[in-house]
């Protein structure tokens, strides 16, 4: 049976005993998808306004307004920052695995199909439109705090999975990820575990037992980035989250995210986000309409 274990991205589920997470960015709230990551959960996205490009190893896909995306568990992916508003629903596959028969027959054949690590949802295709409608419906149940919402959410998860099972090819056997992806994940995990500490290229490379040149090559080939820029981006993403969720001083946030100089942090943050940290905090907390 599926078990919950530590993965690359720490997800705080809405209800601790029920592993699902529902949110909406409203175009301002920080999102964890702008740095490369992976998780155990199935991720469902619906683009309300704007568009956003996602990278999957050496593939890229742009999700436009009215479209959506399904991302399978354990798939390394990254979003490219843009001004957009999207709904995100994540749920752990264990919610579907009521017994070993269900897991073996209906869950793993879809979630472990390496030929379909993601699905771009086109509203012109009926079954995909049905999935998009379910994503929006699940969010509305959550936003309205509908009575029995967890039951309605899980009903939606089963309905989405039925549509995926019926319309996608099934995996016969899981072959495991490539050594290149495995090495990159080890380095990403090391960065995300130690981003608040001084990190050198040697430290990052050592986490995957590769040379510094091999580490740089993996980041360049798969993420089209460098280890240093990835580390900087991840620190900025963590800072955005703290600016949104806490009232900590900018200097405290800078140090907590691995920046040794608050002035440099402010310059780097503005260059990356187009706003100073304080401007970002104010803007991300503006009231919104449903």
Secondary structure, DSSP 4 states (H G I P E B T S, - for coil): -------SS----SBTTB-EEEEE-TTTS--GGGS-B--SEEEEEEEEES-EEEEETTEEEEEPTT-EEEE-TT--BEEEP-S-EEEEEEEEGGGT-SSHHHIIIIIHHHHT-TT-SEEEE-TTSHHHHHHHHHHHHHHHHHHTT-TTHHHHHHHHHHHHHHHHHHHS---S------HHHHHHHHHHHHHHHHTTS---HHHHHHTTT--HHHHHHHIIIIISS-HHHHHHHHHHHHHHHHHHH----HHHHHHHTT-S-HHHHHHHHHHHHSS-HHHHHHHHT-----
